[in-house]
């Protein structure tokens, strides 16, 4: 559905993106994660045609995005910083969207208004940040896009509204096969909704994988031995800590192979502890010089 080939973007001598190649399947939710300054927002803006790249290309359904007006009719982008016409009301913007886009579902607009309970005569500039985000989703969802690209989408929303917004998005993913690309620092939330994850760091794509496969390939293990002198260096742990005879390690690899490697050491206890997406992110980025200490505890 979405593919980038050797995407590169520079600002003077600073390279914000360096030969990025990502692959997003149709009807999936793809999470883009990375530390501040990794290039996530730049990548999303190039994918929507807001920015121009210096090198490489973006394809959606095999078509080049750049200067493709008909393709852009099928793409919606909700940035972190929202902008609407000064003094415009929600109704004004709904009328504008109906004129601008091929599809605007008025019936859906009315149904979502009943859900959000925001008066359509209200000026958007008078709304709080969270309510402006609600309006953004309200308007964009009513255009029924094929691709929704989101940059920190639910920042500023309360927990109930966050769940409601994700419910609306995932309904379109399930019913219309809409594709979602989302950048967020809320990794716990992404873990609940994403099928695939890409990790960006300093303009480079560190990895891109199915979330379930990613979790099956990195493990947090507690191992206890009668002899406290046993070492686990042969497992090449990403992180290791020892308290008495109990070792806590982070290891890459298949669980069966790890258990086979531990068996000759005759451990008295082996416990595999599930890792969250946040922990995986920390250990992956930690290997690239973005170190955070004491997070194995």
DADAWO-V886275 format. One record per residue. N is the residue number from 1. SS is DSSP state (2 for helix, 1 for strand, 0 for the rest). OMEGA is omega as a letter, one per 30 degrees, with the letter a starting at -180 (* if undefined). BURIAL is # if it has 9 or more other C-alpha atoms within 8 Angstrom, else .. Layout:
# DADAWO-V886275
n:N ss:SS omega:OMEGA burial:BURIAL
n:N ss:SS omega:OMEGA burial:BURIAL
This chain:
# DADAWO-V886275
n:1 ss:0 omega:l burial:#
n:2 ss:1 omega:l burial:#
n:3 ss:1 omega:l burial:#
n:4 ss:1 omega:a burial:#
n:5 ss:1 omega:l burial:#
n:6 ss:1 omega:a burial:#
n:7 ss:1 omega:a burial:#
n:8 ss:1 omega:l burial:#
n:9 ss:1 omega:l burial:#
n:10 ss:1 omega:l burial:#
n:11 ss:1 omega:a burial:.
n:12 ss:0 omega:l burial:.
n:13 ss:0 omega:a burial:.
n:14 ss:1 omega:a burial:.
n:15 ss:1 omega:a burial:#
n:16 ss:1 omega:l burial:#
n:17 ss:1 omega:a burial:#
n:18 ss:1 omega:l burial:#
n:19 ss:1 omega:a burial:#
n:20 ss:1 omega:l burial:#
n:21 ss:0 omega:l burial:#
n:22 ss:0 omega:a burial:#
n:23 ss:1 omega:a burial:.
n:24 ss:1 omega:a burial:#
n:25 ss:0 omega:l burial:.
n:26 ss:0 omega:l burial:#
n:27 ss:0 omega:a burial:#
n:28 ss:0 omega:l burial:#
n:29 ss:1 omega:a burial:#
n:30 ss:1 omega:l burial:#
n:31 ss:1 omega:l burial:#
n:32 ss:1 omega:a burial:#
n:33 ss:1 omega:a burial:#
n:34 ss:1 omega:l burial:#
n:35 ss:0 omega:l burial:.
n:36 ss:0 omega:l burial:.
n:37 ss:0 omega:a burial:.
n:38 ss:0 omega:a burial:#
n:39 ss:0 omega:a burial:#
n:40 ss:2 omega:a burial:#
n:41 ss:2 omega:l burial:.
n:42 ss:2 omega:l burial:#
n:43 ss:2 omega:a burial:#
n:44 ss:2 omega:a burial:#
n:45 ss:2 omega:l burial:#
n:46 ss:2 omega:l burial:#
n:47 ss:2 omega:a burial:#
n:48 ss:0 omega:l burial:#
n:49 ss:0 omega:l burial:#
n:50 ss:0 omega:l burial:.
n:51 ss:0 omega:l burial:.
n:52 ss:0 omega:l burial:.
n:53 ss:0 omega:l burial:#
n:54 ss:0 omega:a burial:.
n:55 ss:1 omega:l burial:.
n:56 ss:1 omega:a burial:#
n:57 ss:1 omega:l burial:#
n:58 ss:1 omega:l burial:#
n:59 ss:1 omega:l burial:#
n:60 ss:1 omega:a burial:#
n:61 ss:0 omega:l burial:.
n:62 ss:0 omega:a burial:.
n:63 ss:1 omega:l burial:.
n:64 ss:1 omega:a burial:#
n:65 ss:0 omega:a burial:#
n:66 ss:0 omega:l burial:.
n:67 ss:0 omega:a burial:.
n:68 ss:0 omega:a burial:.
n:69 ss:2 omega:a burial:.
n:70 ss:2 omega:l burial:.
n:71 ss:2 omega:a burial:#
n:72 ss:2 omega:l burial:#
n:73 ss:0 omega:a burial:#
n:74 ss:0 omega:a burial:#
n:75 ss:1 omega:l burial:#
n:76 ss:1 omega:a burial:#
n:77 ss:1 omega:l burial:#
n:78 ss:1 omega:a burial:#
n:79 ss:0 omega:l burial:#
n:80 ss:0 omega:l burial:#
n:81 ss:0 omega:a burial:.
n:82 ss:0 omega:l burial:#
n:83 ss:0 omega:l burial:.
n:84 ss:0 omega:a burial:.
n:85 ss:0 omega:l burial:.
n:86 ss:0 omega:l burial:.
n:87 ss:0 omega:a burial:.
n:88 ss:0 omega:l burial:#
n:89 ss:1 omega:l burial:#
n:90 ss:2 omega:l burial:#
n:91 ss:2 omega:l burial:.
n:92 ss:2 omega:a burial:.
n:93 ss:2 omega:l burial:#
n:94 ss:2 omega:l burial:#
n:95 ss:2 omega:l burial:.
n:96 ss:2 omega:l burial:.
n:97 ss:2 omega:a burial:#
n:98 ss:2 omega:l burial:#
n:99 ss:2 omega:a burial:.
n:100 ss:2 omega:a burial:.
n:101 ss:0 omega:a burial:#
n:102 ss:0 omega:a burial:.
n:103 ss:0 omega:l burial:.
n:104 ss:0 omega:a burial:#
n:105 ss:0 omega:a burial:#
n:106 ss:2 omega:l burial:.
n:107 ss:2 omega:l burial:.
n:108 ss:2 omega:l burial:.
n:109 ss:2 omega:a burial:#
n:110 ss:2 omega:a burial:.
n:111 ss:2 omega:a burial:.
n:112 ss:2 omega:l burial:#
n:113 ss:2 omega:l burial:#
n:114 ss:2 omega:l burial:.
n:115 ss:2 omega:a burial:.
n:116 ss:2 omega:l burial:.
n:117 ss:0 omega:l burial:.
n:118 ss:0 omega:a burial:.
n:119 ss:0 omega:a burial:.
n:120 ss:0 omega:l burial:.
n:121 ss:0 omega:a burial:.
n:122 ss:0 omega:l burial:#
n:123 ss:1 omega:a burial:#
n:124 ss:2 omega:a burial:#
n:125 ss:2 omega:a burial:.
n:126 ss:2 omega:a burial:.
n:127 ss:0 omega:l burial:#
n:128 ss:0 omega:l burial:.
n:129 ss:2 omega:a burial:.
n:130 ss:2 omega:l burial:#
n:131 ss:2 omega:l burial:#
n:132 ss:2 omega:l burial:#
n:133 ss:2 omega:l burial:#
n:134 ss:2 omega:l burial:#
n:135 ss:2 omega:l burial:#
n:136 ss:2 omega:l burial:#
n:137 ss:2 omega:a burial:#
n:138 ss:2 omega:a burial:#
n:139 ss:2 omega:a burial:#
n:140 ss:2 omega:a burial:#
n:141 ss:2 omega:a burial:#
n:142 ss:0 omega:l burial:#
n:143 ss:0 omega:l burial:#
n:144 ss:0 omega:a burial:#
n:145 ss:0 omega:l burial:#
n:146 ss:0 omega:a burial:#
n:147 ss:1 omega:l burial:#
n:148 ss:1 omega:a burial:#
n:149 ss:1 omega:a burial:#
n:150 ss:1 omega:l burial:#
n:151 ss:1 omega:a burial:#
n:152 ss:0 omega:a burial:#
n:153 ss:0 omega:a burial:#
n:154 ss:0 omega:l burial:#
n:155 ss:0 omega:l burial:.
n:156 ss:0 omega:l burial:.
n:157 ss:0 omega:l burial:#
n:158 ss:0 omega:a burial:.
n:159 ss:2 omega:a burial:.
n:160 ss:2 omega:a burial:.
n:161 ss:2 omega:l burial:.
n:162 ss:2 omega:a burial:#
n:163 ss:2 omega:a burial:.
n:164 ss:2 omega:l burial:.
n:165 ss:2 omega:l burial:#
n:166 ss:2 omega:l burial:.
n:167 ss:2 omega:l burial:.
n:168 ss:2 omega:a burial:.
n:169 ss:2 omega:a burial:#
n:170 ss:2 omega:l burial:.
n:171 ss:2 omega:l burial:.
n:172 ss:2 omega:l burial:#
n:173 ss:2 omega:a burial:#
n:174 ss:2 omega:a burial:#
n:175 ss:2 omega:a burial:.
n:176 ss:2 omega:l burial:.
n:177 ss:0 omega:l burial:#
n:178 ss:0 omega:l burial:#
n:179 ss:1 omega:a burial:#
n:180 ss:1 omega:l burial:#
n:181 ss:1 omega:a burial:#
n:182 ss:1 omega:l burial:#
n:183 ss:1 omega:a burial:#
n:184 ss:0 omega:l burial:#
n:185 ss:0 omega:l burial:.
n:186 ss:0 omega:a burial:.
n:187 ss:2 omega:l burial:#
n:188 ss:2 omega:l burial:#
n:189 ss:2 omega:l burial:.
n:190 ss:2 omega:a burial:#
n:191 ss:2 omega:a burial:#
n:192 ss:2 omega:a burial:.
n:193 ss:2 omega:a burial:.
n:194 ss:0 omega:l burial:#
n:195 ss:0 omega:a burial:#
n:196 ss:1 omega:a burial:#
n:197 ss:1 omega:l burial:#
n:198 ss:1 omega:l burial:#
n:199 ss:1 omega:l burial:#
n:200 ss:1 omega:l burial:#
n:201 ss:1 omega:l burial:#
n:202 ss:0 omega:l burial:#
n:203 ss:0 omega:a burial:#
n:204 ss:1 omega:l burial:#
n:205 ss:1 omega:a burial:#
n:206 ss:1 omega:l burial:.
n:207 ss:1 omega:l burial:.
n:208 ss:1 omega:a burial:#
n:209 ss:1 omega:l burial:#
n:210 ss:1 omega:a burial:#
n:211 ss:2 omega:l burial:#
n:212 ss:2 omega:l burial:.
n:213 ss:2 omega:l burial:.
n:214 ss:2 omega:a burial:#
n:215 ss:2 omega:a burial:#
n:216 ss:2 omega:a burial:#
n:217 ss:0 omega:l burial:#
n:218 ss:1 omega:a burial:#
n:219 ss:1 omega:l burial:#
n:220 ss:1 omega:a burial:#
n:221 ss:1 omega:l burial:#
n:222 ss:1 omega:a burial:#
n:223 ss:1 omega:l burial:#
n:224 ss:1 omega:l burial:#
n:225 ss:0 omega:l burial:#
n:226 ss:0 omega:l burial:.
n:227 ss:0 omega:a burial:.
n:228 ss:0 omega:a burial:.
n:229 ss:0 omega:a burial:.
n:230 ss:0 omega:l burial:.
n:231 ss:0 omega:a burial:.
n:232 ss:0 omega:a burial:.
n:233 ss:2 omega:a burial:.
n:234 ss:2 omega:l burial:.
n:235 ss:2 omega:a burial:.
n:236 ss:0 omega:a burial:.
n:237 ss:0 omega:l burial:#
n:238 ss:0 omega:l burial:#
n:239 ss:1 omega:l burial:.
n:240 ss:1 omega:l burial:#
n:241 ss:1 omega:a burial:.
n:242 ss:1 omega:l burial:.
n:243 ss:1 omega:a burial:.
n:244 ss:0 omega:a burial:.
n:245 ss:0 omega:a burial:#
n:246 ss:1 omega:l burial:#
n:247 ss:1 omega:l burial:#
n:248 ss:1 omega:a burial:#
n:249 ss:1 omega:l burial:#
n:250 ss:1 omega:a burial:#
n:251 ss:1 omega:l burial:#
n:252 ss:1 omega:l burial:#
n:253 ss:0 omega:l burial:#
n:254 ss:0 omega:a burial:#
n:255 ss:2 omega:a burial:#
n:256 ss:2 omega:a burial:.
n:257 ss:2 omega:l burial:.
n:258 ss:2 omega:l burial:#
n:259 ss:2 omega:l burial:.
n:260 ss:2 omega:l burial:.
n:261 ss:2 omega:a burial:#
n:262 ss:2 omega:a burial:#
n:263 ss:2 omega:a burial:.
n:264 ss:0 omega:l burial:.
n:265 ss:0 omega:l burial:.
n:266 ss:0 omega:l burial:.
n:267 ss:0 omega:l burial:#
n:268 ss:0 omega:l burial:.
n:269 ss:1 omega:l burial:.
n:270 ss:1 omega:a burial:#
n:271 ss:1 omega:l burial:.
n:272 ss:1 omega:a burial:.
n:273 ss:1 omega:a burial:.
n:274 ss:0 omega:l burial:.
n:275 ss:0 omega:l burial:#
n:276 ss:0 omega:l burial:#
n:277 ss:2 omega:l burial:#
n:278 ss:2 omega:l burial:.
n:279 ss:2 omega:l burial:.
n:280 ss:2 omega:l burial:#
n:281 ss:2 omega:a burial:#
n:282 ss:2 omega:a burial:#
n:283 ss:2 omega:l burial:#
n:284 ss:2 omega:l burial:.
n:285 ss:2 omega:l burial:#
n:286 ss:2 omega:l burial:#
n:287 ss:0 omega:l burial:#
n:288 ss:0 omega:l burial:.
n:289 ss:0 omega:l burial:.
n:290 ss:0 omega:a burial:.
n:291 ss:0 omega:l burial:#
n:292 ss:0 omega:a burial:.
n:293 ss:0 omega:l burial:.
n:294 ss:0 omega:l burial:.
n:295 ss:0 omega:l burial:.
n:296 ss:0 omega:a burial:#
n:297 ss:0 omega:* burial:.
